[in-house]
Amino acid sequence: MKKVIVILLCMVGVTAMAQKGDNPERGHMKELSPEQAATLQTKKLTLALDLDKNQQSKVMALNLEHAKMRKAKMEERKAAKEKGEVKKPTADERYAMQNEKLDQMIAHKAEMKNVLSEEQYQKWQKMNMHKKKKSGKRRDKRKERHSRK
């Protein structure tokens, strides 16, 4: 009987660890300054897209702008959470937030199209679509897991 209990405890522990699913790289990105995050992102794009110096500086400026904006939003959410002001947004607020996010994505895409060559832009789009598909699959798996319970 003791062996069965020990085995069950081990299985529960392994299952709990397997479901954590956090990307370790993502957690460290939160700790970086906007400048550091933009630099890393620019270097990754430089390697993937073979950017020249001029393109690197333009992409760095874009990445820095977006990193600062993300950091500000994160700080805003953190401050609201600490004050206890976290509430479920209304449908209109969700619409406004989603609309703003999509506008920013459209603007970023247009800016990248101006900086990159046609071949680089196509590759960049494929890279971004691949990321979205991955995160969508992860989200679908979570939904499936929760619907089974």
WODAJO-V512706 format. One record per residue. N is the residue number from 1. PHI is phi in radians with two decimals (none if undefined). PSI is psi in whole degrees, -180 to 180 (NA if undefined). Layout:
n = {N | N}
phi = {PHI | PHI}
psi = {PSI | PSI}
This chain:
n = {1 | 2 | 3 | 4 | 5 | 6 | 7 | 8 | 9 | 10 | 11 | 12 | 13 | 14 | 15 | 16 | 17 | 18 | 19 | 20 | 21 | 22 | 23 | 24 | 25 | 26 | 27 | 28 | 29 | 30 | 31 | 32 | 33 | 34 | 35 | 36 | 37 | 38 | 39 | 40 | 41 | 42 | 43 | 44 | 45 | 46 | 47 | 48 | 49 | 50 | 51 | 52 | 53 | 54 | 55 | 56 | 57 | 58 | 59 | 60 | 61 | 62 | 63 | 64 | 65 | 66 | 67 | 68 | 69 | 70 | 71 | 72 | 73 | 74 | 75 | 76 | 77 | 78 | 79 | 80 | 81 | 82 | 83 | 84 | 85 | 86 | 87 | 88 | 89 | 90 | 91 | 92 | 93 | 94 | 95 | 96 | 97 | 98 | 99 | 100 | 101 | 102 | 103 | 104 | 105 | 106 | 107 | 108 | 109 | 110 | 111 | 112 | 113 | 114 | 115 | 116 | 117 | 118 | 119 | 120 | 121 | 122 | 123 | 124 | 125 | 126 | 127 | 128 | 129 | 130 | 131 | 132 | 133 | 134 | 135 | 136 | 137 | 138 | 139 | 140 | 141 | 142 | 143 | 144 | 145 | 146 | 147 | 148 | 149}
phi = {none | -1.09 | -1.11 | -1.12 | -1.12 | -1.10 | -1.11 | -1.08 | -1.07 | -1.11 | -1.14 | -1.12 | -1.10 | -1.15 | -1.11 | -1.11 | -1.19 | -1.18 | -1.51 | -0.99 | 1.08 | -1.29 | -1.36 | -1.06 | -1.16 | -1.19 | -1.11 | -1.28 | -1.15 | -1.13 | -1.40 | -1.38 | -1.28 | -1.00 | -1.13 | -1.15 | -1.10 | -1.12 | -1.11 | -1.09 | -1.12 | -1.13 | -1.14 | -1.11 | -1.17 | -1.07 | -1.18 | -1.29 | -1.89 | 0.98 | -1.32 | -1.50 | -1.05 | -1.09 | -1.12 | -1.03 | -1.16 | -1.19 | -1.16 | -1.07 | -1.10 | -1.11 | -1.11 | -1.13 | -1.04 | -1.23 | -1.15 | -1.13 | -1.13 | -1.10 | -1.11 | -1.10 | -1.10 | -1.11 | -1.12 | -1.09 | -1.14 | -1.12 | -1.13 | -1.13 | -1.16 | -1.18 | -1.37 | 1.40 | -1.59 | -1.27 | -2.44 | -1.25 | -1.21 | -1.29 | -1.07 | -1.16 | -1.16 | -1.09 | -1.05 | -1.11 | -1.12 | -1.14 | -1.09 | -1.10 | -1.08 | -1.16 | -1.05 | -1.14 | -1.14 | -1.11 | -1.12 | -1.11 | -1.10 | -1.13 | -1.13 | -1.15 | -1.12 | -1.25 | -1.51 | -1.54 | -1.28 | -1.06 | -1.14 | -1.12 | -1.12 | -1.08 | -1.14 | -1.08 | -1.09 | -1.10 | -1.09 | -1.21 | -1.14 | -1.09 | -1.09 | -1.15 | -1.13 | -1.08 | -1.17 | -1.14 | -1.11 | -1.08 | -1.12 | -1.09 | -1.13 | -1.10 | -1.07 | -1.10 | -1.11 | -1.27 | -1.29 | -1.25 | -1.23}
psi = {-40 | -38 | -40 | -43 | -43 | -43 | -44 | -43 | -42 | -42 | -41 | -42 | -44 | -42 | -42 | -40 | -38 | -29 | -6 | -52 | 9 | 139 | 117 | -32 | -35 | -38 | -36 | -27 | -30 | -30 | -16 | 152 | 162 | -37 | -43 | -44 | -43 | -40 | -47 | -44 | -40 | -42 | -38 | -42 | -36 | -43 | -43 | -37 | -3 | 58 | 145 | 177 | -43 | -46 | -39 | -44 | -39 | -43 | -37 | -43 | -43 | -46 | -39 | -43 | -46 | -36 | -40 | -40 | -44 | -42 | -42 | -43 | -41 | -44 | -39 | -45 | -41 | -42 | -42 | -38 | -41 | -34 | -11 | 20 | 11 | 121 | 158 | 127 | 150 | 171 | -40 | -39 | -41 | -42 | -46 | -43 | -45 | -40 | -44 | -44 | -45 | -39 | -42 | -39 | -41 | -44 | -42 | -41 | -42 | -40 | -42 | -35 | -34 | -30 | -41 | 155 | 169 | -42 | -44 | -40 | -43 | -43 | -41 | -42 | -42 | -39 | -43 | -38 | -38 | -42 | -44 | -39 | -40 | -49 | -34 | -40 | -41 | -43 | -42 | -40 | -40 | -45 | -43 | -42 | -43 | -30 | -22 | -30 | NA}
